[in-house]
């Protein structure tokens, strides 16, 4: 499954908006086969805040762990947020660029 984050906007900020985005996306995960990878693509994202990311990425990581793949993470805002989330929640992300 591919998740194009730019569909949620180019400026992903605020905890409430991250929670809303995940709630809107969550039904698509219900019938996901156990072995299928979840690829989150950051292409086109300009600003990515830790609060938005925590609400969207943390539950995905909890549910899918090693099957969660992150792509196009070269944006400094994305990199900084992933570093913060990784340290805060002891998550080691699978990153493909």
N, C-alpha and C positions, 0 to 999 in steps of 0.2 A: 504494500500500500504506500502510495506517495502522498505526502502532505506538502503542498505548496503554501508556505506561510504568507507569501505576498497576497494571497487571497483574503487574508485578514487585515491587510493594509501594509504600508511601507514603514509606518511608525508604530511599533508594537510596545505600548507603554500602559501602565496602570494595572494593578492587581485585578480590579473588577473586570476590566476588559479582557484580560487573559482568562479569567474564570468563565466569562461569557463565551469566549471563543472555544474553550474546551468543551463547555456544555453543548454548544452547537455542533461540535465535531464528534463528540463521544458516541452518538448512535451509529456512526460509520464503523466504529471499532467492534460493535457487538458480534458480528458474524465473521470476524477476522480469524482465518485458520491459525492454529497454534504455531505452525512453523513459518508463517509468512513474516517477512521483515517489514518494519515500519520505517520508511525513509522520510525524514523531515528536511525539506529543502529551503535554505535561507536566501536563495537568489532573489534579488529585488528588495530585500529588507534593508532599510536605511538605519533605523534605530530599534534596538531590542533591549528592553529593560529587564533587570533581574526580577522585578515583581510580576511582570507579564509572563516571563519565562518560567517562573516558579509555578504559576497556576496552570501552565500548558505542558511544559516538559516534565515536571516532577511526576504527575500522575501517569504519563506515558512511560517514563522510565521505570516507575514502580511496577507497572503492569507488564512491560515488554522487555525491560533490561537490555540484554545483549542483542536483541532483535531490533532495537532502536538505532538507526543509522542517521547521522547528521551530515548534510552536504552543503557546500557553498558557504562555509563558515569564515571566510577570510576577512569579512567586515570587522573592523576593530570593536564596534559596539557589540556584535555577536560574540566575538572572542572573549571580551571582558565579562560579559554576562555568563557565558558557559563556564568560565573559570570560577566565578563567584558561586554559581550553583553547584559546580562540582565540589568545591571545597566545603560549602555550607552543608550539603547533603551527602557527602562522600560518594558522589556518582562519578564513574569513569565512563565518558561518552565514547562511542564508536564514531569517529569522524572520517569521512571520505571527501576529498576535495578534488 
